[in-house]
Amino acid sequence: MAFVITSPCKEELAGECVEVCPVDCIEKGEGMFFIDPDICIDCGACEAVCPVEAIYFEDEVPAEEEEYILINRQYFENK
């Protein structure tokens, strides 16, 4: 499990999440940030500072945002 960044991040790109991540698992992609699930240590630092509340623990992603779980995984699989 890992944290997932969802649609409120699209085009927001505030970046506080990147600054606080202790393991550098957040990358800037096309129009939003993504969390590498293989590196994320589930510390929650990113979730606490997100100004648009776009970050959720994978099991807590709202139903209408669940597509972002797959979008996030695919971003890192296609790298």
Secondary structure, DSSP 8 states (H G I E B T S, - for coil): --EEE-GGGTTT---HHHHH-TT--EEE-SSSEEE-TTT-----HHHHH-TT--EEEGGG--GGGTHHHHHHHHHHHT-
